[in-house]
Amino acid sequence: MAMTDKEAGKLRLKIKKIKEALAADKRRCGGYYDDSHGLRYKPLQYYFKLADFGGGLRYLRWFHKNFPDDIGYPDFLFEWTIMLFKTGKIKEAEKKAFETFCSNTYLFDKFFGRPVSPIEKWETSNLETADFALNNFYYASNQENLSDFAEWLDDLTRRETFARLQNKYIDIYKRLFHERDHEIRGYLLKQAKQLENEL
């Protein structure tokens, strides 16, 4: 069902108010952002609902410039991947998709409605957060406006390179689940981080 002008106007007003609140936060904090309420993550879902992917991408450029060290939540990274794909930034979308997978290894299976079993691995983001991310932000592979993205993501995750990196990442976190030596854990975490740059 198409969005009415009134509904679109309400979403644009929400985006505007968030930007104003973030600007006020920066002024109050002497030139940097505190944003302890996490307002910076909210606009992407509104841009998605508006199908304003160009606007979403501009917002992400601003976000990256102002929060360069922010690793983001799995749902936010997922939305970022969608925005990149929808604006034709396919290579960047591939990298962001792997980053999204690393932030929550269950998220893509949940998105596709595939059966998911918890893996005995060290969890930084688990099955419950995958459920929350998708239920809270209403993303599913059978949505009409995500059918092209779902087809692309399904193809990407089945490619040999992507699947190999996924398996290596999960293997590392299975080892971390049992490893107690701090030096070895540090080495394994460094390996996991390096995988994100291999795609």
Secondary structure, 3 states (H helix, E strand, C coil): CCCCHHHHHHHHHHHHHHHHHHHHHHHHCCCCCCCCCCHHHCHHHHHHHHCCHHHHHHHHHHHHHHCCCCCCCHHHHHHHHHHHHHCCCHHHHHHHHHHHHHHCCCHHHHHHCCCCCCCCCCCCCCHHHHHHHHHHHCCCCCCHHHHHHHHHHHHHHHCHHHHHHHHHHHHHHHHHHHCCCHHHHHHHHHHHHHHCCCC
